[in-house]
Amino acid sequence: METTNVVIIVAVTILILAVFNYLHKKHVRFNKDDLTIKIKAIFEEHKAETLPKQDFVFALKEKYDCSRKEALYLFGEACELHIVKYEDKQVTIG
């Protein structure tokens, strides 16, 4: 009986840790300065002043090591912060 209780407690603890880890990694954390530096690095690596949106989002995804959805969120934040401009499916530094 006591062994069963210990196994159940250990299993529940592991489950709670797994859920906490998943929820913690679910959101990309960034600050404006870091985002600005990484965006400038993306344009310098591509040696271009303008990039197609898909290429920019892919590069942002690689820089932050995140999902495409999170990269799109960062792209939206960069637009709102006026770090980049988006016109005619092209992204330029704003």
N, C-alpha and C positions, 0 to 999 in steps of 0.2 A: 504494500500500500504506500509506504513512504517513498519508494523508488519511483512509483508512478507519479506522485506529486512533484518530485524533483524534475522528472522528465517533462512534465507539463509546464512547469515554471520556466525551465530552460527554453522550451519551444516557443512559449509566449514571448519571452524576452527577445529571442532572435527575430520573431515576427515583428515585434514593435520596432526594433532597431532597423530592420529592412524597410519598413514603411516610412520611418523617420528619414532614413537616408534617401529614399526615393523622392519624398516631398521636398527635402532640402535641396536636392540637385535639380528640381523641376524648373526653377527660375534662374535666369541668367542675371548675374550681378555685374554692374558696370558703373563707372562714373564718367562724367562728361569729358574730363581731361584724358582719361584712358581711351575712351571711344574716339576722340579727336586724333590722338596719336596713332591708333591702329588704322583709322581710315586714311590718314595721310600716308602711312606705310603701304597700304593696299595700292593707292594710286602711284606711289613711287616704284613699287615692284612691277606694276604693269606698264610703267613709263608712259602714262596717258593722263590726259586731263579729263577725259570722259570715258565711262565704262557702261556697257549694257547692264541693266538692272540684274539680270540673272547672274552675270559674271561677278558683279559686286556683292550680291547676296552670298554666292558660293565662297568668295574670298573672305567675307565677314564670318561665315560659318567656320571656315578653316582657322581663322585668327582666334576666335573665341572657343573653338572646339565644342560646338553646340549643334543642336538640330536646326533644320531649315526654318522651322516655325520660329524658333528663338532668334535666328538671324534676321528674319523678316521683322520681328519685334524691334530688334536693335536698329534696323534700317528705318523703321517708322520713328523711333526716338531720335535718330540722327537728323531726320527731316524736320521734326518738330523743334529741335534745338538749333536748326539752321546750320548744321555742320555740312550737310550735303543738300543739293537741289536735285529734284527729279522732274524731268520734262521729256516727253516723247520716248519713254522707255529707256532713257539715258540718265546716268547719275554723274553729277559733277560736284566738286568741292564747292561749298557755298561760303 
